[in-house]
């Protein structure tokens, strides 16, 4: 047998720029990393009236040929049909392999645009301009892209890193409080998995008062984790704390009536309670997480029974054959990844919870 080894390098490095007012200057900030002169700005119907003209004008002023594509806002749009429509818009805009897409909006927009860019002509560049707290501190960082299937959340996708991410904290001024809280669920997650100092500050202070620092801290934590494990084979799994059960909750409600952050918050509490019950977690951890969630008007419980929660989790991408990977807190600031046979998940979480 002959064996020929082919070395594959890591994705290229990219910058995440955080600056108030940077939306108006995004064209000049994109110029240094753009290989082509044409781009398509993708956004949704919520963001379009707020920021699309500002971004298009800035790109045109920087010398780019600009087209735009708008899709209906909401998790319900996170489908292959929406991706297919985006790909059609790429073609109509005449994008070539040296041109790029711009994802202007929240997590759904970023995930869908990045996925479309990953598969269009086998991959074109894209720029992230996240406008929600959740997307600024979490989904715009790390290169995960994708869409939902009827079977579950984010089951189709690709790892495709952006060329640059531009974060303008001023965009949060137009964000409804419900969705500001939605993003804070992910900030709480970062505190639980990596930074007790951040968690304590979220409990003791109002996040509105240190928002720029919060964004930078969360982005830095995710950078440190994803740099060492881009393809999620080890430490990056910690970022999924609360997500396995959270995604199941979202699927149960057909991605309506509950936000991603709300579902993840509930998932974090369920996992902390289970870990405490099984002697793997410092007592009182679940109570602290609950306090943090309630402070920012996020729910901490669900009426969905354990069996149904676990059924939804079995389709999650953290499943490996007959096992599932769970992120388990040991205490605030420290989490580990636990491998559990799927047939033990109900008992582990607690069928009578």
GIPE-V614633 format. One record per residue. N is the residue number from 1. RES is the residue in three letters. D_CENTER is the distance of its C-alpha to the mean C-alpha in Angstrom with 1 decimal. Layout:
n	res	d_center
N	RES	D_CENTER
N	RES	D_CENTER
This chain:
n	res	d_center
1	UNK	43.3
2	UNK	41.9
3	UNK	38.5
4	UNK	36.9
5	UNK	33.9
6	UNK	31.2
7	UNK	29.0
8	UNK	25.5
9	UNK	24.0
10	UNK	20.5
11	UNK	18.4
12	UNK	19.7
13	UNK	18.9
14	UNK	17.3
15	UNK	17.3
16	UNK	14.9
17	UNK	17.4
18	UNK	17.3
19	UNK	20.3
20	UNK	21.5
21	UNK	22.9
22	UNK	21.4
23	UNK	20.5
24	UNK	24.3
25	UNK	24.6
26	UNK	21.7
27	UNK	24.3
28	UNK	26.0
29	UNK	22.9
30	UNK	21.9
31	UNK	25.5
32	UNK	25.7
33	UNK	23.0
34	UNK	24.0
35	UNK	26.3
36	UNK	27.4
37	UNK	28.6
38	UNK	26.9
39	UNK	23.4
40	UNK	21.8
41	UNK	19.6
42	UNK	17.2
43	UNK	16.4
44	UNK	16.8
45	UNK	19.8
46	UNK	18.5
47	UNK	17.7
48	UNK	20.7
49	UNK	23.4
50	UNK	21.8
51	UNK	20.8
52	UNK	21.6
53	UNK	25.2
54	UNK	24.4
55	UNK	22.2
56	UNK	24.6
57	UNK	27.6
58	UNK	26.2
59	UNK	25.5
60	UNK	29.0
61	UNK	30.6
62	UNK	29.2
63	UNK	31.0
64	UNK	28.4
65	UNK	29.1
66	UNK	26.5
67	UNK	25.7
68	UNK	23.0
69	UNK	21.5
70	UNK	20.4
71	UNK	19.0
72	UNK	19.1
73	UNK	16.3
74	UNK	14.5
75	UNK	12.6
76	UNK	16.1
77	UNK	15.8
78	UNK	13.1
79	UNK	16.0
80	UNK	18.1
81	UNK	20.5
82	UNK	18.2
83	UNK	17.4
84	UNK	21.2
85	UNK	22.0
86	UNK	19.8
87	UNK	21.7
88	UNK	24.8
89	UNK	24.0
90	UNK	23.5
91	UNK	26.9
92	UNK	28.5
93	UNK	27.4
94	UNK	29.1
95	UNK	26.2
96	UNK	27.4
97	UNK	25.8
98	UNK	26.1
99	UNK	24.5
100	UNK	20.9
101	UNK	18.4
102	UNK	16.6
103	UNK	13.4
104	UNK	14.3
105	UNK	12.3
106	UNK	9.1
107	UNK	5.9
108	UNK	8.6
109	UNK	10.6
110	UNK	8.6
111	UNK	7.8
112	UNK	11.4
113	UNK	13.1
114	UNK	11.9
115	UNK	13.1
116	UNK	16.2
117	UNK	16.9
118	UNK	16.6
119	UNK	19.3
120	UNK	21.4
121	UNK	24.6
122	UNK	22.9
123	UNK	20.4
124	UNK	20.5
125	UNK	18.8
126	UNK	16.1
127	UNK	15.3
128	UNK	12.2
129	UNK	13.3
130	UNK	10.6
131	UNK	12.6
132	UNK	10.9
133	UNK	10.4
134	UNK	6.9
135	UNK	6.0
136	UNK	8.8
137	UNK	8.1
138	UNK	4.7
139	UNK	2.5
140	UNK	6.3
141	UNK	7.5
142	UNK	8.6
143	UNK	9.4
144	UNK	7.6
145	UNK	8.7
146	UNK	10.3
147	UNK	11.8
148	UNK	13.1
149	UNK	16.7
150	UNK	19.2
151	UNK	19.1
152	UNK	15.5
153	UNK	11.8
154	UNK	10.3
155	UNK	13.8
156	UNK	14.4
157	UNK	12.7
158	UNK	13.3
159	UNK	12.5
160	UNK	13.3
161	UNK	12.9
162	UNK	13.5
163	UNK	16.9
164	UNK	16.0
165	UNK	13.5
166	UNK	15.4
167	UNK	14.4
168	UNK	17.1
169	UNK	17.0
170	UNK	19.8
171	UNK	17.4
172	UNK	16.7
173	UNK	20.4
174	UNK	19.9
175	UNK	17.0
176	UNK	18.5
177	UNK	18.7
178	UNK	17.0
179	UNK	13.7
180	UNK	14.3
181	UNK	14.7
182	UNK	11.6
183	UNK	9.7
184	UNK	12.4
185	UNK	11.5
186	UNK	8.7
187	UNK	11.5
188	UNK	13.9
189	UNK	12.0
190	UNK	12.3
191	UNK	15.9
192	UNK	16.7
193	UNK	15.6
194	UNK	16.9
195	UNK	18.7
196	UNK	21.3
197	UNK	22.2
198	UNK	19.0
199	UNK	19.1
200	UNK	22.7
201	UNK	22.3
202	UNK	19.8
203	UNK	22.6
204	UNK	25.4
205	UNK	24.3
206	UNK	22.7
207	UNK	19.3
208	UNK	20.5
209	UNK	23.1
210	UNK	21.1
211	UNK	18.0
212	UNK	18.3
213	UNK	18.9
214	UNK	16.0
215	UNK	13.6
216	UNK	15.5
217	UNK	15.6
218	UNK	11.9
219	UNK	11.4
220	UNK	14.5
221	UNK	13.6
222	UNK	10.6
223	UNK	13.0
224	UNK	15.7
225	UNK	14.0
226	UNK	12.6
227	UNK	16.0
228	UNK	17.9
229	UNK	16.0
230	UNK	14.0
231	UNK	14.7
232	UNK	13.7
233	UNK	17.3
234	UNK	17.8
235	UNK	16.3
236	UNK	12.7
237	UNK	13.0
238	UNK	13.3
239	UNK	9.6
240	UNK	9.9
241	UNK	12.3
242	UNK	12.8
243	UNK	10.4
244	UNK	13.5
245	UNK	15.5
246	UNK	12.8
247	UNK	12.1
248	UNK	15.9
249	UNK	16.3
250	UNK	14.2
251	UNK	16.3
252	UNK	19.4
253	UNK	19.1
254	UNK	18.4
255	UNK	15.1
256	UNK	17.5
257	UNK	18.7
258	UNK	15.9
259	UNK	12.5
260	UNK	9.3
261	UNK	10.0
262	UNK	13.6
263	UNK	13.2
264	UNK	11.3
265	UNK	14.0
266	UNK	16.7
267	UNK	15.4
268	UNK	15.7
269	UNK	19.2
270	UNK	20.3
271	UNK	19.5
272	UNK	21.2
273	UNK	24.2
274	UNK	24.5
275	UNK	24.5
276	UNK	27.1
277	UNK	29.2
278	UNK	29.2
279	UNK	30.2
280	UNK	27.2
281	UNK	25.9
282	UNK	27.7
283	UNK	29.1
284	UNK	27.7
285	UNK	24.0
286	UNK	23.0
287	UNK	25.1
288	UNK	23.5
289	UNK	19.9
290	UNK	21.5
291	UNK	23.1
292	UNK	20.0
293	UNK	18.3
294	UNK	21.6
295	UNK	22.1
296	UNK	19.2
297	UNK	20.3
298	UNK	17.8
299	UNK	19.4
300	UNK	20.0
301	UNK	21.8
302	UNK	22.0
303	UNK	25.2
304	UNK	23.9
305	UNK	26.1
306	UNK	25.1
307	UNK	26.3
308	UNK	24.1
309	UNK	21.0
310	UNK	21.9
311	UNK	22.8
312	UNK	19.3
313	UNK	18.0
314	UNK	20.4
315	UNK	18.6
316	UNK	15.3
317	UNK	14.5
318	UNK	15.3
319	UNK	18.8
320	UNK	21.3
321	UNK	24.6
322	UNK	26.2
323	UNK	23.9
324	UNK	20.5
325	UNK	18.5
326	UNK	17.9
327	UNK	16.5
328	UNK	19.5
329	UNK	20.1
330	UNK	23.5
331	UNK	23.4
332	UNK	21.3
333	UNK	20.0
334	UNK	20.6
335	UNK	18.9
336	UNK	20.0
337	UNK	19.1
338	UNK	21.7
339	UNK	22.9
340	UNK	24.5
341	UNK	26.5
342	UNK	25.1
343	UNK	28.4
344	UNK	28.1
345	UNK	24.8
346	UNK	26.6
347	UNK	29.1
348	UNK	26.6
349	UNK	24.6
350	UNK	28.0
351	UNK	29.4
352	UNK	31.2
353	UNK	28.4
